[in-house]
Amino acid sequence: MTTEVQCLQYARECARRAKLVSNPELRERLLNIARNWTDRATREPSDAKAHELADEGSGAEESPSPPLAPRH
């Protein structure tokens, strides 16, 4: 399960990394990923719960490190 707090932490980490890269294309990709994490964090709770249930049913294991993009 990815909580709102976790999503915002991932977004901040992507934005932090974007500041460190010199490649403009990579920077833009990281900023887009940060926006996606922020969007996921601010979705309605019922929408987030639907994604959570779908993730549980997939049998996918959670990654030990923060993912770079939200799973949909």
C-alpha positions as a Markdown table, in Angstrom:
| # | Residue | x | y | z |
|---|---|---|---|---|
| 1 | Met | 0.0 | 0.0 | 0.0 |
| 2 | Thr | 1.3 | 3.4 | -0.9 |
| 3 | Thr | 0.0 | 6.1 | 1.5 |
| 4 | Glu | -0.5 | 9.8 | 0.8 |
| 5 | Val | 2.6 | 10.5 | 2.9 |
| 6 | Gln | 4.7 | 8.0 | 1.0 |
| 7 | Cys | 3.6 | 9.4 | -2.4 |
| 8 | Leu | 4.6 | 12.9 | -1.3 |
| 9 | Gln | 7.9 | 11.7 | 0.0 |
| 10 | Tyr | 8.6 | 10.0 | -3.4 |
| 11 | Ala | 7.5 | 13.2 | -5.2 |
| 12 | Arg | 10.0 | 15.3 | -3.1 |
| 13 | Glu | 12.8 | 12.8 | -3.8 |
| 14 | Cys | 12.2 | 12.9 | -7.5 |
| 15 | Ala | 12.2 | 16.7 | -7.4 |
| 16 | Arg | 15.4 | 16.7 | -5.4 |
| 17 | Arg | 17.1 | 14.4 | -7.9 |
| 18 | Ala | 15.9 | 16.6 | -10.8 |
| 19 | Lys | 17.8 | 19.5 | -9.2 |
| 20 | Leu | 21.0 | 17.4 | -9.3 |
| 21 | Val | 21.0 | 16.4 | -12.9 |
| 22 | Ser | 22.4 | 18.5 | -15.8 |
| 23 | Asn | 20.6 | 16.7 | -18.6 |
| 24 | Pro | 17.4 | 18.7 | -19.3 |
| 25 | Glu | 15.5 | 15.7 | -20.7 |
| 26 | Leu | 16.2 | 13.7 | -17.6 |
| 27 | Arg | 15.4 | 16.6 | -15.3 |
| 28 | Glu | 12.0 | 17.0 | -17.1 |
| 29 | Arg | 11.3 | 13.2 | -16.8 |
| 30 | Leu | 12.0 | 13.4 | -13.0 |
| 31 | Leu | 9.8 | 16.4 | -12.6 |
| 32 | Asn | 7.0 | 14.6 | -14.5 |
| 33 | Ile | 7.4 | 11.6 | -12.2 |
| 34 | Ala | 7.2 | 13.9 | -9.2 |
| 35 | Arg | 4.0 | 15.5 | -10.5 |
| 36 | Asn | 2.5 | 12.0 | -11.0 |
| 37 | Trp | 3.3 | 11.1 | -7.4 |
| 38 | Thr | 1.8 | 14.3 | -6.2 |
| 39 | Asp | -1.3 | 13.6 | -8.3 |
| 40 | Arg | -1.6 | 10.2 | -6.8 |
| 41 | Ala | -1.3 | 11.6 | -3.2 |
| 42 | Thr | -4.1 | 14.1 | -3.8 |
| 43 | Arg | -6.6 | 11.7 | -5.4 |
| 44 | Glu | -9.8 | 10.9 | -3.7 |
| 45 | Pro | -9.4 | 8.2 | -1.0 |
| 46 | Ser | -11.9 | 5.9 | -2.8 |
| 47 | Asp | -9.8 | 6.1 | -6.0 |
| 48 | Ala | -6.6 | 5.3 | -4.0 |
| 49 | Lys | -8.4 | 2.4 | -2.3 |
| 50 | Ala | -9.4 | 0.9 | -5.7 |
| 51 | His | -5.8 | 1.0 | -6.8 |
| 52 | Glu | -4.7 | -0.5 | -3.5 |
| 53 | Leu | -7.1 | -3.4 | -3.9 |
| 54 | Ala | -6.0 | -3.9 | -7.5 |
| 55 | Asp | -2.3 | -4.0 | -6.4 |
| 56 | Glu | -3.1 | -6.6 | -3.7 |
| 57 | Gly | -4.9 | -8.8 | -6.2 |
| 58 | Ser | -2.0 | -8.7 | -8.7 |
| 59 | Gly | 0.3 | -10.7 | -6.4 |
| 60 | Ala | 3.1 | -8.2 | -7.1 |
| 61 | Glu | 5.6 | -7.7 | -4.3 |
| 62 | Glu | 6.4 | -4.2 | -3.0 |
| 63 | Ser | 9.8 | -2.9 | -3.9 |
| 64 | Pro | 12.2 | -2.3 | -1.0 |
| 65 | Ser | 13.2 | 1.1 | -2.4 |
| 66 | Pro | 10.9 | 3.9 | -3.4 |
| 67 | Pro | 9.7 | 3.5 | -7.0 |
| 68 | Leu | 10.3 | 6.3 | -9.5 |
| 69 | Ala | 6.8 | 6.3 | -10.8 |
| 70 | Pro | 3.4 | 5.5 | -9.2 |
| 71 | Arg | 1.9 | 2.2 | -10.1 |
| 72 | His | -1.5 | 2.5 | -11.7 |
